[in-house]
Amino acid sequence: MGINKENALKLQYLWQDGHEAEWIESFIKIADKDSNIVPFILTQQQREFVENMSKYNIILKSRQLGFSLVICALSIRKCIIKPYSNCLLMSAEQKSATEIFDKLKIMYDNLPDWLRPENKAYNRQQIKMDNGSKITCCCEGRKEIVGATNIIVHLSEFSRWSNPQKQLSSIQKTVVADGFIIIESTANGFNFFSDLWFKSKNFESDFKPFFFNWINGRELFEKDYKNSVERFKARNNGKSLTENELDAEEQNLLKMGAELDQLMWRRLEIMQCGVDLFHQDRPANDTEAFLLTGSNLFDTKRVTEVAIAIPKNNYIPKDNITDLPVLLKQYYGKSFFIYKIKKSTDKIYIGIDMSEGVGRDYCACEIFNQDGEQIAEFYNNKLKPYKMAEIINTLGLYYNKALLNIETASGGLSVIENLRNYYRYMNMYKQKMFNEYKKVVYKLGFDTNGKTKGQIINNFIEMFDTGQVQINSRRLLEEMQFFEIKENGSMGAVQGHHDDCLMAASLSLHSLKHGFMYKW
């Protein structure tokens, strides 16, 4: 086919990296819900992913947002523009692998004749092209597949895989230097996928996290919403849902961009499947997808409502803080966050949960004023106790010689010793204890055991439930969301999650409740 100069320039543009979305919309066709073959026009969420994906990607999403279609299209594009490329699309079970292959085949068969390479084979759910490229669809566990090198790997419904950690380790080794791996799934409780998601979200993994909720995917469900309005009206004497009838959760969803027809559809869905399953399959935010019921110590609904109300990056910009010490400036926006400017008259309490600074647990400092407002937060898992002592001393002095309540385990005693003997910091919590002679003694710091941990945690729960504290940190709220009572009666974070900020906040609020403050 002859190509004029203008079309040649367009093709040159589409073949360049960074123009994947335009390439897909120019050449890929799909079967819509009415079985019509139509051009593939990306939704807002699909385009966001295509334009921002990195080498390692993990997608947590609501159901039926069309990301398997997107990855099929990306695979076809890569195999055409780069001959001898291999793409691997793996699913949790054979049925879903077959469904993905059927979508892939429709796209491939409907490419323009001049663009589509001749296919050598359509066997074993595999498309082999005469340019040497190949796309394979299969279910997890296919050992013979893992030996090849791949430029795109898609792991679909990864939360439902068996032995996902071992399989991911093997599959990652097959991805070439300029390739991509895309893990995509809805939630399915707490497992390796949920662990990997939160590690990615907290910058503890190479994977880049993408979350896509049900609210912003409405382009794919317009007919469903329209039908749901009629069904809702039929059940409610011809009346539609109004804003005055919304409950607290629905009002938050409205603030997030949900429309009334979507909320009517949501009510009908919840009638069929229940609210917990709806949260898992159609989450509005990522924590809701893994929402615990029963074993969680904090009111998960209230925690979620508070989290939704907090704007992203709600900490005060560094340029708006004029008196920040030099030491703290280097950590600001990374480990240190201020949510409210202190007043010179504030009485301030800092709870500190220490770590050894070896990259696992975090050292966390939670800072509250006398009114129960969380005004700042510091967390870091790379700083040794001696360095944390310097930072804690600086924090304490900056915050009006705040009372420090330091947990004695995991480097806590070392920090206490440095603060008192080297930095001469005097305003530190003293815990009442009994010595071997049954006499009362007061020791610096807070010794956490089964009894005292329960006391400070329950105090935090009471203050939160009764509105005596204002939490401004999304990280702290996330830890509250995944803090449970275990089968043996102990309290702690769900596997794969942290509770360092939560423990630090409990220490701070314990001091606040009892009014400890030493003159200095």
PLY file of the C-alpha trace (Angstrom):
ply
format ascii 1.0
element vertex 520
property float x
property float y
property float z
element edge 519
property int vertex1
property int vertex2
end_header
0.00 0.00 0.00
1.35 3.41 -0.91
1.70 5.86 2.00
1.87 9.62 1.44
4.25 11.85 3.36
1.59 13.08 5.81
0.54 9.55 6.74
4.16 8.47 6.99
4.78 11.20 9.57
1.70 10.11 11.52
2.90 6.52 11.55
6.36 7.61 12.66
4.73 9.49 15.55
2.55 6.52 16.56
5.48 4.11 16.50
7.43 6.15 19.05
7.37 5.26 22.76
5.00 7.47 24.71
2.26 7.34 22.08
0.80 3.97 23.00
-2.68 5.37 23.72
-2.93 7.02 20.30
-1.69 3.84 18.58
-4.34 1.75 20.32
-7.15 4.14 19.44
-5.95 4.34 15.82
-5.69 0.62 15.06
-7.34 -1.58 17.71
-10.98 -2.68 17.60
-12.92 -4.59 20.26
-16.30 -6.22 20.71
-18.55 -4.01 22.86
-21.23 -5.25 25.27
-23.69 -5.51 22.35
-21.21 -7.67 20.38
-20.51 -4.90 17.88
-16.94 -4.45 16.61
-15.97 -0.87 17.46
-12.78 1.20 17.77
-11.11 0.86 21.17
-11.45 4.28 22.79
-9.69 4.26 26.15
-11.53 5.31 29.28
-10.03 7.95 31.57
-8.69 5.26 33.91
-7.26 3.12 31.12
-5.50 6.12 29.59
-4.08 7.11 32.99
-2.45 3.70 33.30
-1.10 3.55 29.73
0.45 7.01 30.00
2.03 6.46 33.43
3.08 2.80 33.56
6.65 1.87 34.51
8.68 -1.32 34.23
7.00 -2.87 37.28
3.29 -2.15 37.78
0.63 -3.34 40.20
-3.06 -2.52 39.67
-5.70 -2.78 42.40
-9.08 -2.14 40.87
-12.81 -2.46 40.86
-14.29 -5.23 38.71
-14.80 -5.02 34.94
-12.79 -1.89 34.16
-11.29 -3.37 30.99
-7.62 -3.56 31.90
-7.15 -6.99 30.33
-8.27 -5.37 27.05
-5.70 -2.62 27.49
-2.88 -5.10 28.11
-3.91 -7.21 25.11
-3.73 -4.07 22.96
-0.33 -3.09 24.38
0.95 -6.60 23.66
-0.20 -6.51 20.03
1.40 -3.11 19.55
4.71 -4.22 21.02
4.80 -7.39 18.91
4.19 -5.39 15.72
6.58 -2.49 16.24
9.32 -4.71 17.67
9.69 -8.04 15.82
10.79 -11.15 17.72
9.03 -9.99 20.88
7.31 -12.38 23.30
4.34 -11.39 25.47
2.94 -13.58 28.23
-0.61 -13.11 29.54
-1.26 -15.35 32.57
-4.50 -15.82 34.50
-5.58 -17.45 37.73
-7.54 -20.18 35.92
-7.96 -21.65 32.44
-11.41 -20.15 31.89
-10.16 -16.57 32.29
-7.10 -17.35 30.15
-9.45 -18.48 27.36
-11.53 -15.31 27.73
-8.42 -13.14 27.43
-7.28 -15.06 24.35
-10.69 -14.56 22.72
-10.39 -10.79 23.28
-6.86 -10.85 21.91
-7.93 -12.75 18.79
-10.72 -10.25 18.03
-8.22 -7.40 18.24
-5.70 -9.18 16.06
-8.21 -10.27 13.40
-9.57 -6.73 13.08
-6.24 -4.97 12.58
-5.86 -3.20 9.22
-4.66 -5.70 6.61
-1.52 -3.70 5.87
-0.58 -3.60 9.56
-1.37 -7.15 10.67
1.52 -9.62 10.41
0.57 -12.99 8.98
-0.10 -15.46 11.75
1.78 -18.71 11.67
-0.38 -20.39 14.30
-3.45 -19.96 16.48
-2.76 -23.07 18.51
-2.65 -23.64 22.27
-4.00 -20.14 22.91
-1.00 -18.61 21.25
-0.59 -16.23 18.33
2.64 -16.69 16.40
3.41 -13.99 13.85
5.58 -14.18 10.77
7.77 -11.34 12.12
8.95 -13.67 14.88
6.74 -12.22 17.63
4.47 -14.30 19.85
1.67 -13.73 22.37
0.82 -16.57 24.76
-2.25 -16.80 27.01
-2.25 -19.43 29.75
-3.20 -20.07 33.35
-0.74 -19.85 36.23
1.61 -22.71 37.00
2.77 -23.44 33.44
6.43 -24.19 34.13
7.37 -24.58 30.47
6.28 -20.99 29.78
8.65 -19.45 32.32
11.80 -20.36 30.39
11.21 -17.82 27.59
12.14 -14.13 27.67
9.24 -11.68 27.54
8.80 -8.00 26.79
5.34 -7.77 28.41
4.07 -10.01 31.21
0.51 -9.67 32.50
-0.48 -11.49 35.71
-4.28 -11.30 35.90
-6.35 -11.73 39.10
-3.09 -12.24 40.98
-4.83 -12.24 44.38
-6.33 -15.63 43.46
-3.10 -17.35 42.40
-1.67 -20.35 44.24
1.89 -19.83 45.50
2.10 -16.35 43.88
5.36 -15.33 45.55
7.35 -18.21 44.08
5.77 -17.81 40.65
6.40 -14.06 40.56
10.04 -14.58 41.45
10.46 -16.95 38.49
8.44 -14.86 36.04
10.26 -11.61 36.85
13.51 -13.16 35.65
12.03 -13.63 32.16
11.32 -9.92 31.58
13.87 -8.24 29.28
15.56 -4.95 30.20
13.10 -2.75 28.28
10.09 -4.90 29.15
7.11 -4.50 31.48
5.40 -6.60 34.10
1.82 -5.80 35.05
0.15 -7.37 38.08
-3.58 -6.71 38.01
-6.29 -7.87 40.38
-9.31 -7.16 42.50
-8.83 -7.71 46.23
-9.28 -11.13 47.81
-8.53 -10.69 51.51
-5.06 -10.62 53.02
-2.47 -12.53 51.03
0.69 -11.98 49.00
-1.10 -9.59 46.63
-2.30 -7.34 49.47
1.19 -7.41 51.02
2.77 -6.41 47.70
0.17 -3.68 47.15
0.84 -1.94 50.46
4.60 -2.33 50.13
4.38 -0.68 46.71
2.18 2.08 48.10
4.70 2.72 50.89
7.70 2.76 48.48
8.99 -0.55 49.86
8.84 -2.31 46.48
9.92 -1.69 42.88
6.30 -1.95 41.75
4.40 1.23 40.92
0.87 1.16 42.40
-2.25 2.10 40.44
-5.68 2.13 42.10
-8.86 2.48 40.04
-12.21 2.75 41.82
-15.70 2.02 40.54
-16.81 5.66 40.64
-14.49 6.93 37.91
-15.16 3.97 35.62
-18.70 5.00 34.76
-18.10 5.17 30.97
-18.33 1.37 30.89
-21.56 1.13 32.89
-23.89 3.83 31.54
-26.56 1.31 30.50
-26.33 -0.47 33.86
-26.85 2.80 35.70
-29.78 3.75 33.48
-31.47 0.39 34.08
-30.78 0.62 37.81
-32.58 3.96 38.05
-35.72 2.36 36.61
-35.42 -0.64 38.94
-34.86 1.63 41.93
-37.90 3.75 41.08
-40.02 0.63 40.64
-39.13 -0.42 44.20
-39.70 3.06 45.66
-43.08 4.23 44.36
-41.58 5.86 41.28
-39.18 8.04 43.28
-35.47 8.43 42.60
-32.83 8.76 45.30
-32.19 12.33 46.50
-29.20 13.85 48.28
-31.25 14.32 51.45
-31.70 10.53 51.70
-27.99 9.66 51.53
-26.25 8.07 54.50
-22.79 9.19 55.65
-20.91 6.76 53.39
-22.96 7.76 50.36
-22.34 11.44 51.09
-18.60 10.75 51.06
-18.96 8.90 47.75
-20.83 11.92 46.37
-17.91 14.14 47.38
-15.58 11.75 45.55
-17.53 12.26 42.32
-20.25 9.61 42.43
-23.58 10.60 40.89
-27.02 9.72 42.15
-27.67 7.12 39.44
-24.46 5.36 40.51
-25.59 5.40 44.15
-28.96 3.89 43.19
-27.09 1.14 41.31
-24.85 0.66 44.36
-27.82 0.19 46.69
-29.29 -2.47 44.42
-25.94 -4.29 44.19
-25.54 -4.27 47.98
-29.03 -5.77 48.34
-27.78 -8.78 46.36
-24.21 -9.27 47.59
-23.92 -7.40 50.90
-21.85 -4.36 51.74
-18.63 -6.24 52.64
-18.43 -8.04 49.30
-19.31 -4.81 47.49
-16.42 -3.04 49.23
-14.08 -5.82 48.13
-15.24 -6.04 44.51
-16.12 -2.36 43.98
-13.85 -0.38 46.32
-13.98 3.41 46.48
-10.46 3.51 47.96
-7.69 0.97 48.36
-8.10 0.37 52.10
-11.81 -0.33 51.62
-10.89 -3.17 49.23
-9.25 -5.04 52.11
-11.67 -3.86 54.79
-11.60 -6.04 57.89
-14.71 -6.88 59.84
-14.92 -8.55 63.22
-11.27 -8.79 64.22
-10.37 -5.13 63.75
-10.01 -3.19 66.99
-10.84 0.19 65.48
-14.18 1.12 63.94
-13.25 0.52 60.28
-16.19 2.50 58.96
-15.23 5.56 61.00
-11.56 5.18 60.06
-12.51 5.04 56.37
-14.73 8.11 56.67
-11.91 10.09 58.29
-9.42 8.91 55.64
-11.71 9.89 52.76
-12.10 13.39 54.22
-8.32 13.99 54.30
-6.96 15.61 51.11
-3.95 14.03 49.42
-0.64 15.62 50.49
-2.39 17.51 53.28
0.82 18.48 55.08
1.92 22.12 55.16
4.37 23.11 52.36
7.93 23.57 53.60
8.06 27.16 52.33
5.18 28.05 54.67
7.18 27.02 57.75
9.66 29.74 58.68
11.31 28.33 61.81
12.02 24.72 60.84
15.41 23.52 62.20
18.03 22.63 59.59
18.14 18.99 60.69
14.41 18.54 60.19
14.36 20.32 56.82
16.26 17.49 55.13
13.56 15.00 56.12
10.53 17.20 55.43
8.07 15.79 52.90
9.78 12.38 53.03
9.85 11.26 56.67
8.64 14.36 58.49
5.23 15.97 57.96
3.59 18.93 59.73
-0.20 19.16 59.63
-0.68 22.21 61.84
1.65 25.04 62.90
2.36 24.93 66.63
1.62 27.81 68.98
4.13 28.97 71.57
1.57 28.24 74.29
0.83 24.67 73.16
1.56 21.76 75.44
2.83 19.07 73.12
3.21 15.31 73.55
5.43 13.10 71.38
5.02 9.33 71.44
8.00 7.39 70.08
8.06 3.76 68.94
11.66 2.83 68.19
13.27 0.43 65.70
16.84 -0.68 65.08
17.04 1.23 61.77
17.80 -1.76 59.55
15.07 -1.25 56.94
12.26 -3.32 58.47
10.14 -1.80 61.26
9.92 1.98 61.44
10.89 4.41 64.13
7.75 6.52 64.45
7.15 9.81 66.28
3.54 10.96 66.60
3.03 14.52 67.79
-0.21 15.74 69.41
-1.11 19.01 71.12
-3.13 19.39 74.32
-6.39 19.48 72.32
-5.83 16.01 70.88
-4.90 17.24 67.40
-2.23 15.34 65.51
0.01 18.22 64.44
3.02 16.35 63.01
4.52 12.95 62.28
7.98 11.48 61.68
8.75 7.94 60.52
11.88 6.32 59.10
13.25 2.77 59.01
16.86 3.51 58.03
18.12 5.68 60.91
20.13 4.12 63.73
19.13 4.82 67.36
21.96 7.33 67.94
20.82 9.39 64.93
17.19 9.14 66.00
18.20 10.50 69.42
19.49 13.64 67.70
16.30 13.99 65.65
14.03 13.36 68.65
15.95 15.95 70.68
15.46 18.46 67.85
11.76 17.61 67.57
11.27 17.96 71.32
12.98 21.36 71.51
11.16 22.61 68.41
7.83 21.59 69.88
8.06 23.70 73.03
10.17 21.18 74.97
7.51 18.55 74.40
7.00 15.60 76.71
8.63 12.53 75.16
7.08 9.13 75.83
9.55 6.57 74.45
8.88 2.84 74.21
11.91 1.13 75.77
12.24 -1.85 73.37
14.16 -1.95 70.03
16.72 0.74 70.74
14.46 2.78 73.01
16.71 2.51 76.07
19.72 3.63 74.02
17.79 6.68 72.80
16.60 7.53 76.34
20.17 7.33 77.63
21.46 9.59 74.84
18.68 12.13 75.34
19.17 12.39 79.10
22.97 12.09 79.41
24.23 13.66 76.17
21.51 16.10 75.09
20.32 16.84 78.65
16.69 16.52 77.59
14.64 16.56 80.78
10.94 16.37 79.84
10.51 12.62 79.44
7.76 10.30 80.62
8.49 8.21 83.71
6.65 4.94 84.22
5.61 3.86 87.70
6.90 0.36 88.45
7.64 -1.91 91.41
11.15 -3.22 92.03
12.13 -6.58 93.50
11.61 -5.15 97.00
8.00 -4.21 96.13
8.85 -0.53 96.33
7.60 2.03 93.83
10.22 3.26 91.39
9.91 5.55 88.38
11.82 4.65 85.22
12.30 6.76 82.11
10.37 5.48 79.10
7.42 3.15 78.65
7.75 -0.62 78.97
5.17 -2.27 76.71
3.89 -5.66 77.85
0.63 -7.53 77.46
-1.07 -5.45 80.15
0.28 -1.97 79.38
-0.12 -2.38 75.61
-3.79 -3.16 76.05
-4.21 -0.10 78.27
-2.72 2.42 75.85
-4.39 0.87 72.77
-7.82 0.85 74.42
-7.28 4.45 75.50
-6.54 5.37 71.86
-9.64 3.48 70.67
-11.85 5.27 73.22
-10.48 8.71 72.36
-10.92 8.06 68.63
-14.43 6.62 68.91
-15.61 9.49 71.14
-14.12 12.23 68.95
-11.44 13.36 71.42
-8.64 13.16 68.84
-8.18 14.49 65.34
-6.07 12.28 63.07
-4.49 14.03 60.08
-2.19 11.29 58.79
-3.33 8.83 56.14
-0.51 6.51 57.15
-1.70 6.36 60.76
-5.29 5.77 59.63
-4.13 2.93 57.39
-2.40 1.28 60.33
-5.59 1.67 62.37
-7.51 0.01 59.53
-5.33 -3.10 59.70
-4.79 -3.47 63.45
-6.48 -6.56 64.84
-6.84 -8.83 67.81
-5.34 -12.19 66.95
-6.51 -15.70 67.79
-4.16 -15.91 70.80
-5.58 -12.65 72.19
-2.59 -10.47 71.32
-2.91 -7.20 69.42
-0.96 -6.32 66.30
-0.92 -5.44 62.63
-2.29 -7.77 59.99
0.52 -9.68 58.27
2.30 -7.43 55.78
1.34 -4.21 57.56
2.98 -1.97 60.16
1.75 -0.65 63.52
4.68 1.64 64.42
2.78 4.92 63.96
-0.22 3.49 65.80
1.91 2.50 68.79
3.61 5.92 68.81
0.21 7.63 68.73
-0.97 5.44 71.62
2.07 6.48 73.68
1.47 10.15 72.92
-2.23 10.00 73.77
-1.49 8.07 76.98
0.64 10.99 78.15
-1.98 13.48 77.00
-4.79 11.75 78.87
-2.88 11.68 82.16
-1.53 15.21 81.80
2.14 14.36 82.26
4.37 17.40 81.74
7.53 18.14 83.71
8.73 21.71 84.27
12.05 22.38 82.61
0 1
1 2
2 3
3 4
4 5
5 6
6 7
7 8
8 9
9 10
10 11
11 12
12 13
13 14
14 15
15 16
16 17
17 18
18 19
19 20
20 21
21 22
22 23
23 24
24 25
25 26
26 27
27 28
28 29
29 30
30 31
31 32
32 33
33 34
34 35
35 36
36 37
37 38
38 39
39 40
40 41
41 42
42 43
43 44
44 45
45 46
46 47
47 48
48 49
49 50
50 51
51 52
52 53
53 54
54 55
55 56
56 57
57 58
58 59
59 60
60 61
61 62
62 63
63 64
64 65
65 66
66 67
67 68
68 69
69 70
70 71
71 72
72 73
73 74
74 75
75 76
76 77
77 78
78 79
79 80
80 81
81 82
82 83
83 84
84 85
85 86
86 87
87 88
88 89
89 90
90 91
91 92
92 93
93 94
94 95
95 96
96 97
97 98
98 99
99 100
100 101
101 102
102 103
103 104
104 105
105 106
106 107
107 108
108 109
109 110
110 111
111 112
112 113
113 114
114 115
115 116
116 117
117 118
118 119
119 120
120 121
121 122
122 123
123 124
124 125
125 126
126 127
127 128
128 129
129 130
130 131
131 132
132 133
133 134
134 135
135 136
136 137
137 138
138 139
139 140
140 141
141 142
142 143
143 144
144 145
145 146
146 147
147 148
148 149
149 150
150 151
151 152
152 153
153 154
154 155
155 156
156 157
157 158
158 159
159 160
160 161
161 162
162 163
163 164
164 165
165 166
166 167
167 168
168 169
169 170
170 171
171 172
172 173
173 174
174 175
175 176
176 177
177 178
178 179
179 180
180 181
181 182
182 183
183 184
184 185
185 186
186 187
187 188
188 189
189 190
190 191
191 192
192 193
193 194
194 195
195 196
196 197
197 198
198 199
199 200
200 201
201 202
202 203
203 204
204 205
205 206
206 207
207 208
208 209
209 210
210 211
211 212
212 213
213 214
214 215
215 216
216 217
217 218
218 219
219 220
220 221
221 222
222 223
223 224
224 225
225 226
226 227
227 228
228 229
229 230
230 231
231 232
232 233
233 234
234 235
235 236
236 237
237 238
238 239
239 240
240 241
241 242
242 243
243 244
244 245
245 246
246 247
247 248
248 249
249 250
250 251
251 252
252 253
253 254
254 255
255 256
256 257
257 258
258 259
259 260
260 261
261 262
262 263
263 264
264 265
265 266
266 267
267 268
268 269
269 270
270 271
271 272
272 273
273 274
274 275
275 276
276 277
277 278
278 279
279 280
280 281
281 282
282 283
283 284
284 285
285 286
286 287
287 288
288 289
289 290
290 291
291 292
292 293
293 294
294 295
295 296
296 297
297 298
298 299
299 300
300 301
301 302
302 303
303 304
304 305
305 306
306 307
307 308
308 309
309 310
310 311
311 312
312 313
313 314
314 315
315 316
316 317
317 318
318 319
319 320
320 321
321 322
322 323
323 324
324 325
325 326
326 327
327 328
328 329
329 330
330 331
331 332
332 333
333 334
334 335
335 336
336 337
337 338
338 339
339 340
340 341
341 342
342 343
343 344
344 345
345 346
346 347
347 348
348 349
349 350
350 351
351 352
352 353
353 354
354 355
355 356
356 357
357 358
358 359
359 360
360 361
361 362
362 363
363 364
364 365
365 366
366 367
367 368
368 369
369 370
370 371
371 372
372 373
373 374
374 375
375 376
376 377
377 378
378 379
379 380
380 381
381 382
382 383
383 384
384 385
385 386
386 387
387 388
388 389
389 390
390 391
391 392
392 393
393 394
394 395
395 396
396 397
397 398
398 399
399 400
400 401
401 402
402 403
403 404
404 405
405 406
406 407
407 408
408 409
409 410
410 411
411 412
412 413
413 414
414 415
415 416
416 417
417 418
418 419
419 420
420 421
421 422
422 423
423 424
424 425
425 426
426 427
427 428
428 429
429 430
430 431
431 432
432 433
433 434
434 435
435 436
436 437
437 438
438 439
439 440
440 441
441 442
442 443
443 444
444 445
445 446
446 447
447 448
448 449
449 450
450 451
451 452
452 453
453 454
454 455
455 456
456 457
457 458
458 459
459 460
460 461
461 462
462 463
463 464
464 465
465 466
466 467
467 468
468 469
469 470
470 471
471 472
472 473
473 474
474 475
475 476
476 477
477 478
478 479
479 480
480 481
481 482
482 483
483 484
484 485
485 486
486 487
487 488
488 489
489 490
490 491
491 492
492 493
493 494
494 495
495 496
496 497
497 498
498 499
499 500
500 501
501 502
502 503
503 504
504 505
505 506
506 507
507 508
508 509
509 510
510 511
511 512
512 513
513 514
514 515
515 516
516 517
517 518
518 519
